[in-house]
């Protein structure tokens, strides 16, 4: 009798074991990052890949596909096989803001993807060239009004909208300069070719510490633990300005539900590990994972919210 029960239990366990091994299996998982190496998106994707390798096993390859503010790499994933072995580092740039900035968008940012999980939320730092004679937001606004036509750079749709919205609320005239991603914009800011930008903390923190850039505000609800001396925009008199920037993991529509659930569960567990939180914290990023259902609703809500913000800023689609 005991033997029969043991055999029955063993037989039931076999499919579960095989199912657990089905993903990722021997086939590499490609994580497409629609921005350049060194960007915040690239940093997040590499940490996620490292953690999934530890917990699920398998091979994870980061594939940087920059261009058109993230549109090129995202479109490629939308048209990829939905077998779970092609993932996308999704962002508020590609899935919240960019669709409103162009007259035609080659994919539906909601329907053409399975949105697996948000990984982090990202504030922007309002950074200026250190030679600019300003120490805070109000001084910067006064300077910009005396010197109309200061240039700001952007390497993503959200950084473009954030800077344009700031300029609109501050009632300053500013010129926009597009870049393929944020790192080259930061380089030009340090060299004085542009005068300010909304930058990801992950790519600006070291330059700020080195005195090559000056941070005068952060677009967060509270000050950063890494930069406690940098006030929020609300503290700086810009209370209407609260952009929410996020990075997540997605896959082509039709990706098996069990694969999406497996990845979501691992990302949620990742968010509980102190060492992972520390890795992100060191580059100024905050872990903010959510459930599979919550993330799908979140992406839809953010698409609508950024659309309202873009229209309010008077930005016309190109």
C-alpha positions as CSV (number, residue, x, y, z in Angstrom):
1,X,0.0,0.0,0.0
2,X,2.8,2.4,0.9
3,X,4.6,1.5,-2.3
4,X,1.4,2.2,-4.3
5,X,1.0,5.6,-2.7
6,X,4.6,6.4,-3.2
7,X,4.4,5.5,-6.9
8,X,1.2,7.5,-7.4
9,X,2.9,10.6,-5.8
10,X,6.0,10.1,-7.9
11,X,3.9,9.9,-11.1
12,X,2.1,13.1,-10.2
13,X,5.4,14.8,-9.5
14,X,6.9,14.0,-12.9
15,X,4.7,16.4,-14.9
16,X,5.3,19.2,-12.4
17,X,9.0,18.6,-12.6
18,X,9.0,18.6,-16.4
19,X,6.8,21.7,-16.4
20,X,9.2,23.6,-14.1
21,X,12.1,22.7,-16.4
22,X,10.2,23.8,-19.5
23,X,11.2,27.4,-19.1
24,X,13.7,28.6,-20.0
25,X,15.1,25.2,-21.0
26,X,18.1,25.1,-23.3
27,X,17.1,27.9,-25.6
28,X,18.6,31.3,-24.7
29,X,16.3,34.1,-23.6
30,X,17.0,37.3,-25.4
31,X,16.2,40.5,-23.6
32,X,15.9,43.4,-26.0
33,X,16.9,46.8,-24.6
34,X,15.6,49.5,-27.0
35,X,18.3,52.0,-25.8
36,X,22.1,52.0,-25.8
37,X,24.4,50.3,-23.4
38,X,25.0,52.3,-20.2
39,X,21.4,53.7,-20.1
40,X,19.1,53.1,-17.2
41,X,17.2,50.5,-19.2
42,X,20.4,48.6,-20.0
43,X,21.4,48.6,-16.3
44,X,18.0,47.3,-15.2
45,X,17.9,44.6,-17.9
46,X,21.4,43.3,-16.9
47,X,20.4,43.0,-13.2
48,X,17.2,41.2,-14.1
49,X,19.1,38.8,-16.4
50,X,21.6,38.1,-13.6
51,X,18.9,37.4,-11.1
52,X,16.8,35.2,-13.4
53,X,20.0,33.2,-14.3
54,X,20.5,32.5,-10.6
55,X,16.9,31.4,-9.9
56,X,15.6,29.9,-13.1
57,X,18.8,28.9,-14.8
58,X,19.3,29.2,-18.5
59,X,21.1,31.7,-20.7
60,X,20.1,35.3,-20.9
61,X,21.4,37.6,-23.7
62,X,21.1,41.4,-23.6
63,X,20.5,42.8,-27.1
64,X,20.7,46.6,-27.3
65,X,18.6,47.9,-30.2
66,X,18.5,51.7,-29.9
67,X,16.8,54.1,-32.2
68,X,13.8,56.4,-32.6
69,X,13.5,56.8,-28.8
70,X,13.1,53.1,-28.2
71,X,10.6,52.5,-31.0
72,X,12.9,50.3,-33.2
73,X,13.7,47.7,-30.6
74,X,10.2,47.6,-29.2
75,X,8.7,47.1,-32.6
76,X,11.1,44.2,-33.2
77,X,9.9,42.4,-30.1
78,X,6.3,43.1,-30.9
79,X,6.8,41.1,-34.1
80,X,8.9,38.3,-32.5
81,X,7.8,34.8,-31.8
82,X,5.7,34.6,-28.7
83,X,7.4,31.7,-27.1
84,X,8.8,33.4,-24.0
85,X,12.4,33.5,-25.3
86,X,12.2,37.1,-26.5
87,X,11.6,39.7,-23.8
88,X,11.6,43.5,-23.9
89,X,12.8,46.0,-21.4
90,X,9.6,48.1,-21.5
91,X,9.6,51.7,-20.4
92,X,7.3,54.7,-20.0
93,X,9.2,56.2,-22.9
94,X,8.2,53.5,-25.4
95,X,4.9,52.5,-23.9
96,X,3.5,55.7,-22.3
97,X,4.9,58.8,-24.0
98,X,6.3,58.0,-27.4
99,X,3.0,56.8,-28.9
100,X,1.7,60.4,-28.4
101,X,4.7,62.0,-30.0
102,X,4.5,60.5,-33.5
103,X,1.6,60.6,-35.9
104,X,1.8,56.9,-36.6
105,X,3.2,54.3,-34.2
106,X,4.0,50.8,-35.6
107,X,2.5,48.8,-32.7
108,X,-0.1,49.0,-30.0
109,X,1.8,49.6,-26.7
110,X,-0.8,47.8,-24.7
111,X,-2.4,45.1,-27.0
112,X,0.8,44.0,-28.8
113,X,2.5,42.9,-25.5
114,X,2.1,40.8,-22.5
115,X,3.2,43.2,-19.8
116,X,4.9,40.9,-17.2
117,X,6.0,43.2,-14.4
118,X,7.2,46.7,-13.5
119,X,10.7,46.4,-12.2
120,X,11.6,50.0,-11.0
121,X,10.3,53.5,-10.9
122,X,12.7,56.2,-11.9
123,X,12.8,59.8,-10.9
124,X,14.5,62.4,-13.2
125,X,17.2,64.8,-12.0
126,X,17.0,68.3,-13.4
127,X,20.7,68.8,-14.1
128,X,22.6,71.8,-15.5
129,X,26.1,72.6,-16.6
130,X,28.2,73.5,-13.6
131,X,29.3,76.8,-15.1
132,X,25.7,78.0,-15.2
133,X,25.3,80.6,-12.4
134,X,22.4,78.8,-10.7
135,X,22.1,76.8,-7.5
136,X,18.3,76.0,-7.4
137,X,15.2,75.8,-9.6
138,X,14.1,79.4,-9.1
139,X,17.5,80.8,-9.9
140,X,17.6,78.6,-13.0
141,X,14.1,79.9,-14.1
142,X,15.2,83.5,-13.6
143,X,18.4,82.9,-15.6
144,X,16.5,81.1,-18.4
145,X,14.1,84.1,-18.7
146,X,17.0,86.5,-19.0
147,X,18.7,84.2,-21.6
148,X,15.9,82.7,-23.7
149,X,16.8,79.8,-26.0
150,X,18.8,77.7,-23.5
151,X,19.1,74.2,-25.0
152,X,18.1,70.9,-23.3
153,X,18.9,67.4,-24.5
154,X,16.8,64.3,-24.4
155,X,17.4,60.7,-25.2
156,X,14.0,59.2,-24.6
157,X,10.4,60.3,-25.0
158,X,9.8,60.7,-21.3
159,X,12.9,62.9,-20.8
160,X,11.7,65.0,-23.8
161,X,8.2,65.3,-22.2
162,X,9.6,66.0,-18.7
163,X,11.9,68.8,-20.0
164,X,9.2,70.3,-22.2
165,X,6.6,70.2,-19.4
166,X,9.1,71.8,-17.0
167,X,9.8,74.6,-19.5
168,X,6.1,75.1,-20.1
169,X,5.3,75.3,-16.4
170,X,8.3,77.6,-15.7
171,X,7.3,79.8,-18.6
172,X,10.8,79.7,-20.2
173,X,11.8,79.5,-23.9
174,X,14.1,76.5,-24.5
175,X,15.4,74.6,-27.5
176,X,15.1,70.8,-27.6
177,X,18.0,68.7,-28.9
178,X,17.3,65.0,-29.6
179,X,19.8,62.1,-28.9
180,X,19.6,58.4,-29.5
181,X,19.8,57.8,-25.7
182,X,20.6,59.7,-22.6
183,X,24.3,59.0,-22.2
184,X,25.4,61.0,-25.2
185,X,23.1,63.9,-24.1
186,X,24.9,63.8,-20.7
187,X,28.3,64.0,-22.5
188,X,27.2,67.1,-24.5
189,X,25.8,68.7,-21.3
190,X,29.2,68.2,-19.6
191,X,30.9,69.7,-22.6
192,X,28.5,72.7,-22.6
193,X,26.8,72.1,-26.0
194,X,23.5,72.0,-24.1
195,X,22.6,73.7,-20.9
196,X,20.2,71.4,-19.0
197,X,18.3,68.2,-19.2
198,X,16.1,65.7,-17.3
199,X,18.5,62.9,-16.7
200,X,18.2,59.4,-15.2
201,X,20.1,59.2,-11.9
202,X,21.8,56.0,-13.0
203,X,23.7,57.9,-15.7
204,X,24.2,61.2,-14.0
205,X,25.1,60.4,-10.4
206,X,28.8,59.9,-10.9
207,X,29.2,63.0,-13.0
208,X,27.3,65.0,-10.3
209,X,29.6,63.6,-7.6
210,X,32.6,64.5,-9.7
211,X,31.3,68.1,-10.1
212,X,30.9,67.7,-13.9
213,X,27.1,68.3,-13.6
214,X,25.0,70.1,-11.0
215,X,21.6,68.6,-9.9
216,X,19.2,71.3,-8.8
217,X,16.0,69.2,-8.4
218,X,14.6,65.6,-8.5
219,X,11.2,64.6,-9.9
220,X,10.2,62.4,-6.9
221,X,7.7,62.6,-4.1
222,X,10.6,62.7,-1.6
223,X,14.3,63.3,-1.6
224,X,16.7,60.6,-2.7
225,X,18.7,58.8,0.0
226,X,21.7,59.0,-2.3
227,X,21.3,62.7,-2.9
228,X,19.6,64.1,0.2
229,X,20.7,67.7,-0.6
230,X,18.8,67.8,-3.9
231,X,15.3,69.1,-3.3
232,X,12.2,67.8,-5.0
233,X,10.5,69.9,-7.7
234,X,7.6,70.3,-5.3
235,X,9.9,71.7,-2.7
236,X,11.3,74.0,-5.4
237,X,7.9,75.5,-6.1
238,X,6.9,73.2,-9.0
239,X,4.1,71.3,-7.3
240,X,2.1,70.6,-10.5
241,X,5.0,68.6,-11.9
242,X,4.9,64.9,-11.0
243,X,6.0,62.6,-14.0
244,X,6.1,58.9,-13.2
245,X,8.8,57.1,-15.1
246,X,8.9,53.3,-15.0
247,X,10.8,50.3,-16.4
248,X,9.5,46.8,-16.8
249,X,9.6,43.5,-18.6
250,X,7.3,42.6,-21.4
251,X,6.9,40.0,-24.1
252,X,5.1,39.7,-27.5
253,X,1.3,39.3,-27.2
254,X,0.5,35.6,-27.1
255,X,3.4,34.6,-24.9
256,X,2.2,31.6,-22.8
257,X,0.5,32.6,-19.5
258,X,2.6,30.2,-17.5
259,X,5.8,31.8,-18.8
260,X,4.5,35.2,-17.9
261,X,3.5,34.0,-14.4
262,X,6.9,32.4,-13.8
263,X,8.7,35.5,-14.8
264,X,6.4,37.8,-12.7
265,X,6.9,35.6,-9.7
266,X,10.6,35.7,-9.9
267,X,10.6,39.5,-10.4
268,X,8.4,39.9,-7.3
269,X,10.9,37.7,-5.3
270,X,13.7,39.8,-6.7
271,X,12.1,42.8,-5.1
272,X,12.4,41.2,-1.7
273,X,16.1,40.6,-1.8
274,X,18.2,43.2,0.0
275,X,21.2,42.6,-2.3
276,X,19.2,43.4,-5.4
277,X,17.7,46.5,-3.8
278,X,21.2,47.6,-3.0
279,X,22.4,47.1,-6.6
280,X,19.6,49.4,-7.8
281,X,20.0,51.9,-5.0
282,X,23.6,52.4,-5.8
283,X,22.6,53.9,-9.2
284,X,19.7,55.8,-7.8
285,X,16.9,53.4,-8.8
286,X,14.0,52.1,-6.7
287,X,12.6,48.6,-7.1
288,X,8.8,48.7,-7.5
289,X,7.6,45.3,-8.8
290,X,3.9,44.6,-9.2
291,X,1.7,41.6,-10.0
292,X,0.9,40.5,-13.5
293,X,-2.7,41.9,-13.5
294,X,-1.7,45.1,-11.7
295,X,1.0,45.8,-14.2
296,X,-1.3,45.4,-17.2
297,X,-3.7,47.9,-15.7
298,X,-0.8,50.2,-14.7
299,X,0.5,50.3,-18.3
300,X,-2.9,51.2,-19.7
301,X,-3.3,53.9,-17.1
302,X,0.1,55.4,-17.7
303,X,-0.5,55.6,-21.4
304,X,-3.5,57.7,-20.8
305,X,-1.8,59.9,-18.2
306,X,1.2,60.7,-20.3
307,X,-1.1,61.5,-23.2
308,X,-2.8,64.1,-21.1
309,X,0.5,65.5,-19.9
310,X,1.8,65.8,-23.5
311,X,-1.3,67.6,-24.7
312,X,-1.2,70.0,-21.8
313,X,2.5,70.8,-22.6
314,X,1.4,71.7,-26.2
315,X,3.8,69.1,-27.8
316,X,2.6,68.2,-31.3
317,X,3.1,64.8,-32.8
318,X,5.7,64.7,-35.6
